[in-house]
Amino acid sequence: MDTDSIKVGSYLNGCGWDKGAVAVRFELYGISLCFICAHLTSYSEKINERNVDFKKVNDKILFKDQEISKKIADHDYIFFFGDLNYRINSEDCKVEINCLWDPLNCKTTDLPLKKLHEYDQLTLELRSNQDTIVDSKSVFMMGYREDDKIQKIIPTYMYEIELEQGYSNTGEKNLKWNTTSNPAWCDRVLYKIKTLKNPLSKITHKLQCLRYESVNGYLISDHKPILSTFKIVKENVVLEKKRRKK
């Protein structure tokens, strides 16, 4: 098992950098895995700064405790998660945000999560990166994915902090929004499976997200924690050699 870390975000005079990431890698049954927990630049308008943070973490993290140093991209499975701080472009969906804050005055019984998700900054960035030419320098998220279950998660930010109560079993029934900031899915779990370039490789990689949800009963933060469970299947592929007929 090897680790590395990196500082990103803004430099605070006399205090150092205010954001960063830590990463750990290991191998299990011949599969290499890398986990990165990151805290990226905050504030809704700083999309470019978050993108720079994301790219810097992916490019600069280096595991040196090997005969050959490894970067994040060298692993079979990559999990990038944490407070990534991407927000909702709120100017496009004020009605839906008000409905989320005050569901009793909402015209529908269902929360407008799917509509809000259409304006989620991270979703838009992931989509644009998949559509970009492969050799473009702007493709900093190429290959990263997020499970569709994110569309069923209530935004994880921003809530009232209730230190005295700590935890509540009532969960999402008693969510107390802090309306000084628009709601957002700040806390995310992304994953990436290494593309096998060798056509003769005898290993195929499969990944299944079994669980992706927020812990709404957690009250001592203005964020709701997220958790995710994945199933990795390693399969040996039998390759048949075709004999040429004389």
C-alpha positions in Angstrom: 0.0 0.0 0.0 1.3 3.4 -1.0 0.1 7.0 -0.3 0.6 10.5 -1.6 -1.0 13.9 -1.2 -1.2 17.3 -2.9 -2.2 20.8 -2.1 -4.6 22.7 -4.3 -7.1 25.6 -4.1 -6.2 29.1 -3.0 -3.1 30.1 -1.0 -4.0 31.9 2.2 -1.4 34.4 3.3 0.6 32.8 6.2 -1.7 29.8 6.4 -0.8 27.7 3.3 -3.2 26.2 0.8 -6.9 25.8 1.8 -7.7 22.7 -0.3 -6.1 19.4 -1.3 -6.3 15.7 -1.8 -4.9 12.5 -0.4 -4.5 9.2 -2.3 -3.9 5.6 -1.5 -3.2 2.7 -3.8 -2.9 -1.1 -3.4 -3.2 -4.3 -5.3 -5.6 -7.1 -4.6 -5.8 -10.4 -6.5 -3.8 -8.9 -9.3 -6.0 -5.8 -9.6 -4.6 -2.3 -8.9 -6.9 0.1 -7.1 -6.5 3.8 -6.4 -8.7 5.9 -4.0 -8.5 9.7 -4.0 -10.3 11.9 -1.4 -10.3 15.5 -2.5 -11.6 18.9 -1.4 -11.7 21.3 -4.3 -12.2 25.0 -4.6 -15.5 26.3 -3.3 -18.0 29.0 -4.5 -20.5 28.5 -7.4 -18.8 30.7 -9.9 -15.3 29.1 -9.6 -15.9 26.2 -12.0 -12.6 26.8 -13.8 -10.7 26.7 -10.5 -12.3 23.4 -9.6 -11.4 22.0 -13.0 -7.8 23.1 -12.5 -7.8 21.4 -9.1 -9.2 18.2 -10.5 -6.6 18.0 -13.3 -3.7 18.9 -11.0 -4.6 16.1 -8.6 -4.9 13.6 -11.4 -1.6 14.7 -13.0 0.6 15.4 -10.0 -0.2 12.5 -7.5 2.7 10.1 -7.8 3.3 6.9 -5.9 7.1 6.5 -5.5 7.3 3.4 -3.3 7.5 1.1 -6.3 10.2 -0.1 -8.5 8.4 1.9 -11.2 6.5 5.1 -10.0 2.8 5.0 -10.6 0.4 7.8 -11.4 -3.4 7.7 -10.8 -4.1 6.8 -14.5 -1.9 3.7 -14.2 -4.5 1.8 -12.1 -7.2 -0.6 -13.1 -9.8 1.0 -10.9 -9.8 4.6 -9.8 -12.3 6.2 -7.2 -12.3 10.0 -6.9 -14.5 11.3 -4.2 -15.0 13.9 -1.5 -16.3 17.5 -1.3 -15.7 18.3 -5.0 -17.7 21.6 -4.5 -19.4 21.6 -7.9 -22.7 23.5 -7.7 -26.0 23.9 -9.5 -26.3 26.7 -12.1 -29.0 28.3 -10.0 -30.0 31.1 -12.4 -31.6 28.4 -14.7 -33.7 26.7 -12.1 -34.9 29.1 -9.3 -38.4 27.6 -9.3 -37.0 24.1 -8.7 -34.7 25.3 -5.9 -37.6 27.1 -4.1 -39.6 23.8 -4.5 -36.8 21.9 -2.8 -36.6 24.4 0.1 -40.4 24.5 0.5 -42.0 21.3 -0.7 -45.4 22.1 0.8 -45.8 24.9 -1.7 -44.5 22.8 -4.6 -47.0 22.1 -7.4 -45.9 18.4 -7.6 -45.5 15.8 -4.9 -42.1 14.7 -6.2 -39.0 16.8 -5.6 -37.5 18.2 -8.8 -34.2 16.3 -8.5 -34.0 15.3 -12.1 -34.6 18.8 -13.4 -32.0 20.2 -11.0 -29.5 17.6 -12.0 -29.7 18.9 -15.6 -28.0 22.1 -14.3 -25.4 20.4 -12.1 -22.0 21.7 -12.9 -20.1 18.4 -12.4 -22.6 16.5 -14.6 -22.1 19.1 -17.4 -18.3 18.9 -17.1 -18.3 15.1 -17.2 -20.6 15.1 -20.2 -18.5 17.7 -22.1 -15.3 15.9 -21.4 -16.6 12.6 -22.8 -17.6 14.4 -26.0 -14.2 16.1 -26.5 -11.4 14.9 -28.9 -9.3 12.4 -27.0 -5.9 14.1 -27.5 -7.3 17.5 -26.4 -5.6 19.0 -23.3 -9.0 20.0 -22.0 -10.0 16.4 -21.5 -9.2 16.3 -17.8 -12.1 14.1 -16.8 -12.0 11.7 -19.7 -13.1 8.2 -18.6 -14.6 9.3 -15.3 -18.2 8.3 -14.6 -20.8 8.7 -11.9 -23.6 6.2 -11.2 -27.1 7.3 -12.2 -28.3 6.9 -8.6 -27.0 10.4 -8.0 -30.3 11.6 -9.5 -32.2 10.2 -6.6 -30.0 11.7 -3.9 -31.2 15.0 -2.3 -28.5 17.7 -2.7 -26.0 17.2 0.1 -25.4 21.0 0.7 -26.3 23.4 2.5 -28.0 22.6 5.8 -28.4 24.0 9.2 -25.8 22.6 11.7 -27.3 21.0 14.8 -24.4 20.2 17.1 -26.5 19.3 20.1 -28.7 16.8 18.3 -25.9 15.2 16.3 -27.8 12.5 14.5 -31.5 11.9 13.7 -33.2 8.8 12.6 -36.0 10.8 10.9 -33.6 11.4 8.0 -34.9 13.4 5.0 -38.3 14.0 6.7 -36.8 16.8 8.8 -34.2 18.4 6.5 -33.4 21.9 7.6 -32.0 23.9 4.7 -29.7 26.9 5.1 -31.0 29.1 2.4 -28.1 31.5 2.5 -26.6 29.3 -0.2 -28.3 27.5 -3.0 -28.5 23.7 -2.7 -25.9 21.6 -4.4 -24.5 18.1 -4.8 -21.1 19.1 -3.5 -20.2 15.6 -2.2 -19.6 13.0 -5.0 -18.1 9.7 -5.9 -16.6 9.3 -9.3 -15.0 6.2 -10.8 -12.9 5.2 -13.7 -11.9 1.9 -15.2 -8.7 1.6 -17.0 -9.1 0.9 -20.7 -7.1 -2.1 -21.8 -5.0 -1.3 -24.8 -3.7 -4.8 -25.3 -6.2 -6.8 -27.4 -4.6 -10.1 -26.2 -5.1 -9.3 -22.5 -6.8 -12.2 -20.7 -8.4 -10.0 -18.1 -11.6 -8.0 -18.4 -12.7 -5.4 -15.8 -16.3 -4.9 -14.6 -17.6 -2.6 -12.0 -21.1 -2.4 -10.5 -22.3 0.3 -8.2 -24.5 -1.4 -5.6 -25.2 1.6 -3.4 -24.9 5.4 -3.7 -26.7 7.5 -1.1 -26.4 10.3 1.4 -26.7 10.0 5.2 -29.4 12.6 5.8 -29.6 12.0 9.6 -26.1 13.4 10.1 -26.6 16.9 11.5 -23.3 18.2 12.7 -22.2 19.6 9.4 -23.7 21.8 6.7 -23.0 18.9 4.3 -24.6 15.4 4.3 -22.1 12.6 4.1 -22.3 10.2 1.1 -21.5 6.5 0.9 -21.1 4.2 -2.0 -20.6 0.4 -2.4 -19.0 -1.1 -5.5 -18.7 -4.7 -6.7 -15.6 -5.5 -8.8 -15.7 -8.6 -11.0 -12.5 -10.0 -12.4 -13.0 -12.3 -15.3 -10.5 -14.4 -17.2 -11.2 -14.3 -20.9 -10.4 -17.4 -23.0 -8.9 -16.4 -26.3 -9.1 -18.9 -29.1 -6.4 -18.9 -31.7 -7.7 -19.5 -35.2 -5.6 -22.0 -37.2 -5.0 -21.2 -40.7 -6.1 -23.8 -43.2 -3.4 -24.9 -45.6 
